[in-house]
Amino acid sequence: MSDTNEPIGAATVVVVSGGSRGLGLAIVSDILASGASVAAFARTLTPELTALASAHPDRVHVASVDATDRHAVAAFLKAAEARLGPIDALVNNAAVGQDSLHVHTSPDDIARIIETNLTAPLLLARAVLRRILAKGNRGRIVMVTSVCAQRGYSGLVAYSATKGGLDSAMRTLAREMHGRALVNSVAPGFFASEMSSVLGQTQLDTITRRTPSGRLVEPENIVPIVHTLLFDDTNLNGQVITVDGGASI
Ligand SMILES: NC(=O)c1ccc[n+]([C@@H]2O[C@H](COP(=O)([O-])OP(=O)(O)OC[C@H]3O[C@@H](n4cnc5c(N)ncnc54)[C@H](OP(=O)(O)O)[C@@H]3O)[C@@H](O)[C@H]2O)c1
């Protein structure tokens, strides 16, 4: 077992949920560029993720997995570890969005959002941490949450609840792991992706106008923060790092 007085080393094998497109795919590319290995899944594999796997067969493991299917997730982690070696980090990125007032959101949709965005990430973090602890290793966990956890936005009640829940769990997990893992959240503001494509140009213009930095967030602004939380000796632990150009201040 490693000495807990020492800094937790850089991640070497990182699991990325929802690594097929958008921010998740950008994070997968950055992890590869840094020399580490990556195990990424989504329900549907994209040509971009498949191409990365073909280009780096020794450092990438990908599969089509639904995050809410705990047996499929367990099999994925086992296969990833057999191929890449011991997993020591997780980026909990997969999530589904929402674009409906709470009173118009069906109970089934509320349940689906909570299962995908809160229950599944908690179970995935548990599974990864159990593997890290069983091997006497130490690790890093990054939750991708949202400014919606900190400020109110119409049409995102259940979604905001899941992101706030994940931030709260992150803080408690950081304390509970007591030096066995650094656990943090990255909370982006709105950025262009399939998830945010429901926003019209008028809404995007309004968000930009209300953003002190004068520009909308891009995945390229978020990736370096995730990178730092995975690879650098920062001693950041239990923190939510908001990347939104100051829109929420
Ligand atoms: N875009 C924004 O404005 C914004 C703002 C703040 C925070 N965020 C957060 O940033 C993260 C990435 O969002 P994004 O904008 O890049 O979204 P995106 O383009 O919609 O990508 C979401 C990813 O998650 C996967 N996913 C969704 N449900 C899944 C499931 N049940 N099982 C496995 N994979 C699943 C998707 O693939 P499949 O659909 O094929 O499964 C995809 O790979 C999310 O946590 C989101 O909440 C986004």
The ligand as a Gaussian input file, in Angstrom:
#p B3LYP/6-31G(d) Opt

LIG

0 1
 N      -23.239000      21.374000     -22.996000
 C      -23.394000      22.185000     -21.973000
 O      -23.822000      23.348000     -22.123000
 C      -23.028000      21.726000     -20.583000
 C      -22.978000      22.683000     -19.557000
 C      -22.624000      22.282000     -18.269000
 C      -22.318000      20.961000     -18.010000
 N      -22.369000      20.044000     -19.028000
 C      -22.021000      18.662000     -18.698000
 O      -20.902000      18.285000     -19.477000
 C      -20.940000      16.861000     -19.683000
 C      -20.780000      16.563000     -21.161000
 O      -21.876000      17.166000     -21.844000
 P      -21.862000      17.456000     -23.417000
 O      -22.439000      18.795000     -23.614000
 O      -20.554000      17.108000     -24.004000
 O      -23.032000      16.410000     -23.830000
 P      -23.237000      15.472000     -25.101000
 O      -22.570000      15.997000     -26.305000
 O      -24.712000      15.215000     -25.135000
 O      -22.461000      14.121000     -24.649000
 C      -22.950000      13.326000     -23.605000
 C      -22.176000      12.032000     -23.589000
 O      -22.737000      11.175000     -22.581000
 C      -23.145000       9.946000     -23.188000
 N      -24.280000       9.387000     -22.480000
 C      -25.482000       9.950000     -22.241000
 N      -26.278000       9.080000     -21.600000
 C      -25.559000       7.944000     -21.415000
 C      -25.832000       6.679000     -20.837000
 N      -27.028000       6.380000     -20.299000
 N      -24.843000       5.758000     -20.828000
 C      -23.628000       6.012000     -21.374000
 N      -23.324000       7.189000     -21.942000
 C      -24.270000       8.144000     -21.967000
 C      -23.436000      10.310000     -24.636000
 O      -23.387000       9.206000     -25.536000
 P      -24.706000       8.328000     -25.879000
 O      -25.860000       9.295000     -25.986000
 O      -24.376000       7.635000     -27.159000
 O      -24.865000       7.380000     -24.753000
 C      -22.272000      11.268000     -24.906000
 O      -21.082000      10.537000     -25.116000
 C      -22.266000      16.383000     -19.081000
 O      -22.046000      15.907000     -17.775000
 C      -23.093000      17.653000     -19.021000
 O      -24.096000      17.592000     -18.032000
 C      -22.718000      20.394000     -20.303000

